[in-house]
């Protein structure tokens, strides 16, 4: 009888155990798991994955993405040793730890240690629930058991690495290491790891910037446990105890603030943005810009750009000295602001004149008073130098020769070349491009001027400039011939450097806009182009501000930060003529536009000159231009019409046959002029 009763009780007990097990299984299976995809702050990284700028999540909390493999293993070992030694083996709940905590509570009447596992802490952090109420504890146990079934141990720890609080609005290990140590969590000292283990237990009362003593005590308690349960030695622990506690919060990186904002605005759904910038170079350029304006008044601003003209990659982009400086309007990105380029466009005029066959660096040009249709430009210093070489005129940035050349080349031809370079320009509303654009009479951006100088540095071929890593564009259009581009680089390499700057063969050009509102400097070597702008963001005049005095010294400093020595430019191309003026062909020895203007007021062909050989080049049309005369014009090649009713003063000779021929223009009054030229391919 007793055996039957015992057997019955055993069966009942077994049934209860099985039933409890089945109920527990169903209880765990039916657990509602919160979303495991966590919101993390958007981050902007440089070409090597270094953090440039980070953004907060909702409510202004700093929580940055981090992977399990990107955290120092020593920290993981210390965390598990201190918080949950059986983490790798228990199913989410550590019954031994619970039993120990209960016994200590019964024996002493107070809580000595908790039984909460790391998985239970993750459950609490996911639901943002409290720690004390029994209902909350039961819910944490249930969710912890469910998490262990759904995730690996590494995935659970990764959630902890994102959610653990570290004081104030700091969440997650990566935000914590950047805040308290200014470093990424991939490599930490024992002292740093111990502090990061201790902080989440009491993130408010142990904040090291407010309660450094409490933080140090808690950190050292973790270190004491680490002696027993990690591979750290007594000597290493003693060394760690002597490491000072950080007593202030560090600012999160905010490099390339303008470009980072632009990247996010461009692709707002992307959480990580990789840029072509180099973090160290960006940091140095930002420091240079801040130092440059430090003594120039509270409203002075500056911008710096560095690009690799071989790839088109932007390596540094500084839109202002301080993004947060409202007095300087630091929030305005001056690399994209429309400003007057001053004399910075003059190299393009000379390059087009070289290609047009009317100029050589040693051609003599006139620097004397002129008046063209009422436009009478002056040099900046109001001094006229008479006859100088084209190279000297460009090196001295003389206004008169540039205007004369543009009058011959044609403003529309210049705007077309700017378009091939990828530049956007703006003209006064309702106005046609005139000769004033030679001296900066239009609006453009620093980015666009960088495109132009990159094209010159690259042998006359534009390179699509880009700032997103891995998104390079294709080959750009030809702006000018490689010969013209080499002439420009050679001429500009002989410009006298600023005082105390080394003569390193850097090709550079400065510019100052009307009213001293913009001070520019652009320079290039065989690999890089650097641009510098200085002025006021509100467009106000800065009396006495010249590009040669303000921006050029900063340009040379910027180049010194890129590399220890300047990368040599390319050798001269086969078409380059390194001749003296006396060795040039007669038609290239002197450029005197006044000699080509007919006295009778009839049409005068200003290009091509008599006997010129015009060569077709890919992307560069063969042009002809007429001065004076009454439009519309009729153009003839060997007596056959190329165009009739033509109102523009320049024309592409697309219909002209290859070989020797006679080019004729007839104006509306019937007056005509002809040139004997050759068109060759």
C-alpha positions, 0 to 999 in steps of 0.5 A, spaced: 500 500 500 505 504 501 509 503 495 502 504 491 502 511 495 509 513 493 508 511 486 502 515 485 506 521 489 512 520 484 507 520 478 504 526 481 510 530 482 513 528 475 506 530 472 507 537 476 514 537 473 513 536 466 507 541 466 511 546 470 516 545 464 511 545 459 508 551 462 515 555 463 516 553 455 510 556 453 511 562 458 518 563 455 515 562 448 510 567 448 514 573 451 514 579 447 521 581 445 522 589 444 525 591 438 532 589 438 534 594 432 536 600 436 537 607 434 544 610 434 546 617 432 548 618 425 556 618 424 560 621 419 567 618 417 573 620 414 576 615 408 579 611 413 573 610 418 575 615 423 570 619 426 569 626 423 562 628 426 557 625 430 550 626 432 545 625 438 539 620 437 532 623 440 532 627 447 539 629 445 542 622 448 549 620 445 549 613 443 553 611 437 554 604 433 559 599 435 560 592 434 562 587 439 569 586 435 570 593 436 571 593 443 577 591 447 577 584 449 580 586 456 574 590 458 569 584 456 573 580 460 573 585 466 565 586 465 563 579 465 568 578 471 565 583 475 557 583 473 556 576 471 562 570 472 557 565 469 555 569 463 557 564 458 554 558 461 547 560 464 541 561 460 539 568 462 538 567 469 544 565 474 540 561 480 546 560 484 547 568 484 540 568 486 541 563 492 547 567 494 543 574 494 537 571 498 542 568 503 546 574 504 539 578 505 536 573 510 543 573 514 544 580 514 537 583 513 540 588 507 542 587 500 549 585 499 549 583 492 544 582 486 542 576 482 541 580 476 545 577 470 548 581 464 542 578 460 537 581 465 540 588 465 539 588 457 532 586 458 531 592 463 535 597 459 531 595 453 524 596 456 527 602 460 524 599 467 526 599 474 530 594 478 527 594 485 519 592 484 518 584 484 514 585 478 519 588 474 524 583 476 520 577 474 519 581 467 526 581 466 527 574 468 522 572 463 525 577 457 532 574 459 530 567 458 527 569 451 533 573 449 538 567 450 534 563 446 533 568 440 540 571 440 547 569 441 551 571 447 555 576 443 549 579 440 546 580 447 553 583 450 553 588 443 546 590 446 549 592 453 555 595 449 549 600 446 545 601 452 549 601 458 548 608 461 555 612 463 552 618 466 548 624 463 546 623 456 551 618 455 549 611 453 553 605 450 561 604 450 563 608 444 559 614 447 562 613 453 570 612 451 569 618 447 566 622 452 571 620 458 577 618 454 577 621 447 578 615 444 575 609 441 573 603 445 578 598 441 583 599 446 583 601 453 587 601 459 585 597 465 583 603 469 579 605 463 576 599 463 574 598 470 571 605 470 567 603 465 564 597 468 563 601 474 559 607 471 553 603 469 551 601 476 550 608 479 551 613 473 549 619 476 552 618 483 559 616 480 560 621 474 567 622 474 566 630 472 562 631 478 563 625 483 571 623 482 572 620 489 566 616 488 568 614 481 575 612 483 572 608 489 568 604 484 573 603 479 578 600 484 573 596 487 572 593 480 580 592 479 580 588 486 575 583 483 579 583 476 586 580 480 582 574 482 578 573 475 582 576 470 589 575 467 591 582 470 597 581 475 597 585 481 603 589 478 598 591 473 592 593 478 597 597 482 599 601 476 591 602 474 589 604 481 594 610 480 591 612 473 588 619 474 580 619 474 578 624 468 574 630 471 571 633 465 567 631 459 570 631 452 566 634 446 565 629 441 568 630 434 565 636 430 570 636 424 568 638 417 561 640 420 559 644 414 560 638 409 557 633 414 551 637 415 551 637 407 552 629 407 546 628 411 542 633 408 543 629 401 542 622 404 538 623 410 536 616 411 543 613 411 546 612 418 553 612 416 557 617 411 564 615 409 567 621 406 574 622 402 576 627 407 583 625 411 581 627 419 588 629 421 589 633 415 582 636 416 584 638 423 590 641 421 586 645 416 581 647 421 586 649 426 590 654 421 583 657 419 582 659 426 589 661 427 589 666 421 583 670 423 584 670 431 587 677 430 583 680 425 577 682 428 571 678 431 567 678 424 573 676 419 572 669 416 576 664 412 575 657 408 580 652 406 580 646 401 585 641 399 583 636 393 587 631 390 587 633 383 589 626 380 582 623 383 578 629 384 577 627 392 576 633 397 581 631 402 579 637 407 574 642 407 573 648 412 567 652 411 569 657 417 574 657 422 568 656 427 562 653 426 558 655 432 561 662 432 555 667 430 559 673 430 563 670 424 557 667 421 560 660 422 554 657 420 555 659 413 559 654 409 564 659 405 566 654 400 559 654 397 558 661 398 557 665 391 562 671 391 566 675 386 573 671 384 577 677 383 583 676 379 583 668 380 580 667 373 585 671 369 589 664 368 583 661 364 583 668 360 591 667 358 590 659 357 584 660 352 589 666 349 595 660 348 590 656 345 587 661 340 594 662 338 595 669 339 599 669 345 605 665 348 608 666 355 614 671 352 609 675 347 609 682 349 603 685 351 601 692 353 599 695 360 597 702 358 590 706 359 585 703 354 577 704 353 573 699 350 566 701 348 566 706 354 570 700 359 576 703 362 579 698 367 585 700 372 590 696 375 590 695 382 595 700 384 593 705 378 600 704 375 601 702 368 608 698 366 608 699 359 610 693 355 611 687 359 611 679 357 605 675 358 608 671 363 610 678 367 603 680 366 600 674 369 605 674 375 603 681 376 596 680 375 595 686 371 588 688 369 589 691 362 592 686 359 587 681 361 581 685 359 585 686 352 586 678 352 578 677 354 576 682 348 580 678 343 578 671 346 571 673 347 567 673 354 562 667 351 568 663 350 571 664 357 564 662 360 564 656 355 570 654 358 568 655 365 562 650 364 567 645 361 571 645 368 564 644 371 563 651 374 557 654 376 557 662 375 552 667 376 551 674 372 547 680 374 540 679 372 539 681 365 546 682 363 550 679 358 557 677 360 562 683 358 569 684 359 568 686 367 568 678 368 576 678 367 577 682 373 571 678 377 565 681 375 561 675 376 559 670 382 562 663 383 564 659 389 570 656 392 568 649 390 568 651 382 574 655 382 578 649 385 575 645 379 578 650 375 585 650 378 584 642 378 583 642 371 589 646 370 594 642 374 591 636 371 594 638 364 587 642 362 582 636 363 577 637 368 576 632 374 569 631 377 570 633 384 567 629 389 567 628 397 563 621 398 568 616 398 568 611 393 563 615 388 568 618 383 565 621 377 568 619 370 573 623 366 572 631 365 572 635 359 578 638 356 578 646 358 584 647 355 590 644 351 596 640 355 600 646 352 596 651 355 595 648 362 603 647 362 604 654 360 600 657 366 603 652 371 610 654 369 608 662 369 605 661 376 611 657 379 615 663 378 610 668 382 614 671 388 612 667 395 610 671 401 615 673 406 618 668 410 615 662 405 619 657 402 620 658 394 618 650 393 616 651 386 608 652 388 604 654 382 599 659 385 595 665 384 592 670 388 585 675 387 582 680 391 575 682 389 572 689 388 572 693 395 576 688 398 571 683 400 574 677 398 581 675 398 583 669 395 589 664 394 589 658 389 596 653 388 597 647 386 603 642 385 603 635 381 598 632 386 594 637 390 590 643 389 589 648 395 584 654 395 584 659 401 579 665 402 578 670 407 573 676 408 567 677 412 561 672 411 556 678 410 560 680 404 562 687 407 568 690 405 575 689 409 579 695 407 586 693 406 585 686 405 589 683 399 589 676 397 597 676 396 597 679 403 592 675 407 591 668 403 597 667 400 601 666 407 596 661 409 596 657 402 603 656 403 602 654 410 597 649 408 601 646 403 606 645 408 601 641 412 600 636 406 607 633 405 614 635 407 615 637 400 612 639 394 610 634 389 613 636 382 609 638 376 609 634 370 614 635 364 613 640 359 608 636 353 611 636 346 607 642 344 610 647 349 615 652 346 620 654 351 623 660 347 625 667 348 621 673 345 626 674 339 625 666 337 618 666 337 614 667 330 613 674 328 605 673 329 607 671 336 612 676 338 607 682 340 600 682 342 597 689 340 589 689 339 589 696 337 593 694 330 587 689 328 582 694 328 580 697 322 580 705 322 574 706 317 569 702 322 568 696 318 568 689 320 575 687 323 577 680 324 581 679 331 582 672 330 585 668 327 591 672 325 593 673 318 597 666 316 595 662 322 595 655 322 588 653 326 588 646 329 582 642 331 583 639 338 578 634 341 573 638 345 576 645 343 572 648 337 576 653 332 573 660 333 573 666 329 572 673 332 570 680 329 571 687 332 567 693 330 562 692 324 555 692 324 551 686 325 548 681 323 554 678 319 555 673 314 561 668 314 564 665 308 570 660 307 573 660 300 567 664 298 562 659 301 557 661 306 558 658 313 553 663 317 548 668 315 544 673 319 550 672 325 549 677 330 554 674 335 561 677 334 565 670 335 563 663 331 565 656 331 568 654 324 565 648 324 563 648 316 570 650 314 574 645 310 581 642 312 586 646 308 588 653 306 583 658 305 580 665 305 576 667 311 571 673 310 566 676 314 561 681 311 557 686 316 550 689 315 553 695 311 556 691 306 563 692 308 568 686 309 575 683 311 578 677 309 584 673 312 588 667 309 589 661 314 590 654 314 586 649 318 589 642 320 587 636 323 
